[in-house]
Amino acid sequence: MSGPTGDLDDCVVLVTGATSGIGRAVALDLASRGALVAAVGRRADRLDELVERLGHALGPGRCVAVPADLASRSEAAGAVDVPVQRWGRLDIVVNSAGAMLNGPTAEAHLDEWDAMVDINLKGLMYVAKAALPHLVTAAATSARGVADLVNISSIAGRFANRNVAVYNGTKFGVTAMSESWRQEYAPHGVRVAVVEPGVVDTELFAHQQAPVQAHYDRLFAGVERLRAEDVADVVATIVTAPRRVALAEVVVRPTDQV
């Protein structure tokens, strides 16, 4: 990683799900563009590794680790407070934390359904609720004249499939909430975007039960999967666009995925 490009100098960014996959890639990418990054996740050791990596590459103090369980209202609100208290503002929020635990309904575990609802929906809602007032302030006071809330959903938020009912439900909810917030906050200079990736090569698939994992391996056997960095590129395009440009909904699929 080279020094900051300056695209996002003086911008304060909060990224959830920063311990792996898309969230980690987004944190690395936006930091490389000059942003100050609050990296949120549940695995403190991975957050510390991320902070150390960015410190070596860009200098100390450009990233802060924020261990938090976003399914808790208080921890989600506390996570948002960290960058505001440390750097005095909040310009961009990227909600990337998520869980995908699919399979036949009759064999599903209710605790897995609860986990998806808790992090995919509730955690995102709690972060957005706490962050939006700060984003409004940033849009009104920053040189950019705009602030950004980017929610990572999935193409599962557009098309329902069997054995994916609850995951579909959470991601349809993310897409719907994002559009509603876009309409509500556009007059305040806050852009709200939803990114809906197809299959991405991350550890998300490794969390499935063995038969479900085998199914996905067969289903995507001929597909060159997206990389987390590809989705991070999309997020960077959204948040570095001119103020007049709002990319409200972006679908990004692997070329081979039907």
C-alpha positions, -999 to 999 in steps of 0.1 A, spaced: 0 0 0 14 34 -10 7 67 7 -27 84 7 -39 96 -27 -58 125 -12 -92 117 -27 -107 117 8 -83 140 28 -98 151 61 -128 127 57 -137 106 88 -151 72 79 -167 44 99 -166 9 84 -185 -20 100 -175 -56 94 -139 -44 90 -123 -77 103 -126 -95 70 -140 -95 34 -156 -65 20 -154 -44 51 -117 -49 55 -111 -41 19 -132 -9 21 -112 2 52 -79 -3 35 -90 14 3 -105 45 19 -76 49 42 -53 48 12 -73 77 -2 -66 99 28 -95 91 51 -93 86 88 -109 53 95 -128 38 125 -128 1 119 -156 -17 136 -159 -55 142 -162 -82 168 -128 -97 165 -104 -74 183 -72 -92 172 -81 -87 135 -89 -51 141 -55 -46 158 -38 -62 128 -56 -38 105 -46 -8 125 -10 -20 126 -9 -25 88 -23 9 81 0 25 107 30 10 89 18 20 54 3 54 61 16 65 95 1 62 130 -32 75 140 -50 71 107 -71 41 119 -87 32 152 -100 -2 162 -136 -2 175 -145 -37 189 -183 -39 191 -213 -62 187 -236 -42 166 -266 -63 175 -265 -43 208 -281 -9 205 -257 6 230 -226 -9 214 -237 3 180 -242 38 192 -209 37 211 -191 26 180 -204 57 161 -193 79 190 -157 68 187 -147 86 155 -168 117 164 -150 120 197 -116 112 183 -117 134 152 -147 157 158 -169 146 128 -182 118 107 -184 121 69 -189 86 56 -204 54 70 -201 20 52 -223 -7 67 -206 -39 57 -211 -62 87 -233 -92 78 -241 -129 82 -252 -155 56 -265 -188 70 -286 -205 44 -302 -239 39 -335 -257 38 -361 -242 61 -371 -274 78 -335 -280 88 -326 -244 97 -316 -234 132 -335 -205 146 -304 -191 162 -289 -187 128 -320 -169 116 -318 -146 147 -281 -140 139 -289 -128 104 -317 -105 115 -296 -92 144 -266 -82 123 -279 -77 87 -309 -56 98 -308 -45 134 -271 -38 135 -273 -18 103 -303 1 116 -287 9 149 -256 23 132 -276 43 107 -298 58 134 -268 69 155 -248 81 125 -273 101 104 -274 132 125 -235 134 123 -237 129 85 -262 158 82 -238 180 102 -209 169 80 -227 177 48 -236 212 60 -201 220 73 -175 202 52 -157 214 20 -172 184 2 -207 197 9 -220 161 11 -219 130 33 -224 94 25 -241 63 40 -233 32 20 -251 -1 29 -237 -34 16 -266 -56 6 -266 -84 -20 -283 -95 -52 -302 -116 -27 -319 -83 -19 -334 -82 -54 -341 -118 -63 -355 -144 -39 -344 -180 -41 -353 -212 -23 -334 -221 8 -325 -184 13 -357 -171 27 -344 -153 58 -312 -140 42 -334 -128 13 -357 -111 38 -328 -93 55 -312 -81 23 -345 -70 7 -349 -50 40 -315 -33 36 -323 -23 0 -357 -9 10 -344 10 40 -316 25 19 -340 39 -7 -363 53 20 -334 69 38 -321 83 4 -354 101 -1 -355 114 35 -319 126 36 -312 139 1 -325 174 10 -299 174 38 -270 166 14 -266 130 26 -262 105 -2 -275 70 7 -264 42 -15 -269 4 -15 -244 -19 -31 -257 -54 -42 -228 -77 -50 -231 -112 -66 -209 -140 -54 -177 -126 -37 -147 -147 -26 -149 -141 11 -152 -162 42 -189 -156 43 -195 -188 24 -173 -208 48 -199 -201 76 -225 -223 60 -234 -258 71 -214 -285 52 -243 -295 28 -250 -259 20 -213 -252 14 -211 -281 -10 -242 -268 -28 -226 -234 -33 -193 -250 -45 -212 -268 -72 -234 -238 -81 -204 -215 -86 -179 -240 -98 -175 -222 -132 -177 -187 -119 -147 -165 -113 -159 -148 -81 -156 -111 -73 -129 -101 -49 -136 -80 -19 -114 -53 -35 -137 -51 -65 -166 -42 -42 -143 -17 -23 -137 -1 -57 -174 4 -62 -177 19 -27 -148 43 -34 -165 54 -67 -197 62 -48 -181 83 -20 -156 101 -42 -182 111 -69 -188 148 -73 -215 162 -50 -240 163 -78 -237 126 -85 -255 101 -63 -251 64 -72 -281 52 -52 -281 15 -61 -253 -5 -77 -255 -41 -87 -221 -57 -93 -219 -94 -105 -191 -116 -116 -190 -117 -154 -196 -155 -153 -226 -154 -129 -259 -159 -146 
